[in-house]
Amino acid sequence: MVEVMAMREGQIDAMAAYLVEGLIERGAINAKAEPAALIACVVELMSENFETEAQIEAEADKMAEELARKDTRTDVTRLRTMIRQRLADKKGFTL
């Protein structure tokens, strides 16, 4: 089974703050809202992204294991990777 690195809330908050503050400092974005509000939006997006990735991983693991039971000659790792990619494509999600 492939392990997805679980991000803790604190880590996501820190990454989001680093990203937003860095973009503002470099002048890459002209913030029309308070930095705290922008950070909150980025945190929400990142959290949703990690959750979607975890769901895809779990579904791919389950499907690969079921198919591997039917044919023991199956390369489970390769099968899981292909299933993950197809599931992500279906959801319009980039891995």
C-alpha positions in Angstrom: 0.0 0.0 0.0 1.3 3.5 -0.9 1.5 5.8 2.1 0.4 9.4 1.5 2.3 11.9 3.6 -0.3 13.3 6.0 0.0 17.0 6.5 -0.9 18.3 9.9 -2.9 21.5 10.2 0.1 23.4 11.5 2.2 22.4 8.6 -0.4 23.4 6.1 -0.9 26.7 7.9 2.9 27.4 7.9 3.2 26.5 4.1 0.2 28.8 3.3 1.6 31.6 5.3 5.0 31.2 3.7 3.5 31.2 0.2 1.2 34.2 0.7 3.7 36.3 2.6 6.4 35.5 0.1 4.2 36.5 -2.9 3.3 39.7 -1.2 6.9 40.6 -0.3 8.1 39.9 -3.8 5.4 42.0 -5.3 4.1 39.0 -7.3 0.6 39.7 -6.1 -1.1 42.9 -5.1 -3.3 41.8 -2.2 -6.7 43.3 -2.2 -7.6 41.5 1.0 -5.9 41.1 4.4 -3.0 38.6 4.3 -4.8 36.5 7.0 -7.8 36.1 4.8 -5.6 35.1 1.8 -3.8 32.6 4.0 -7.1 31.1 5.2 -8.2 30.6 1.5 -4.9 28.9 0.7 -5.2 26.7 3.7 -8.7 25.6 2.7 -7.5 24.9 -0.9 -4.5 22.9 0.2 -6.5 20.9 2.8 -9.1 20.0 0.1 -6.3 19.0 -2.2 -4.7 16.7 0.3 -8.1 15.2 1.2 -8.8 14.5 -2.5 -5.4 12.9 -3.0 -5.9 10.7 0.1 -9.4 9.6 -1.3 -7.8 8.7 -4.7 -5.1 6.8 -3.0 -7.5 4.8 -0.8 -9.8 4.0 -3.8 -6.8 3.0 -5.9 -5.4 0.7 -3.2 -8.8 -1.0 -2.7 -9.3 -1.5 -6.5 -5.7 -2.8 -7.0 -6.0 -5.3 -4.2 -9.3 -6.6 -5.5 -7.9 -7.1 -9.0 -4.7 -8.6 -7.6 -6.7 -11.3 -5.8 -8.3 -12.3 -9.1 -5.0 -12.6 -10.9 -1.9 -13.3 -8.7 0.5 -12.6 -11.6 -0.5 -8.9 -11.4 2.1 -6.3 -10.6 0.1 -4.6 -7.8 2.4 -1.5 -7.7 2.1 -0.8 -11.4 -1.6 -1.5 -11.3 -2.2 0.8 -8.4 -0.2 3.6 -10.2 -2.3 3.2 -13.3 -5.6 3.2 -11.3 -4.5 6.3 -9.4 -3.8 8.2 -12.6 -7.1 7.2 -14.1 -9.1 8.1 -11.0 -7.2 11.5 -10.8 -7.9 12.1 -14.5 -11.6 11.3 -14.0 -11.8 13.9 -11.2 -9.7 16.4 -13.1 -7.1 16.2 -10.4 -3.4 16.5 -11.0 -1.2 14.2 -8.9 
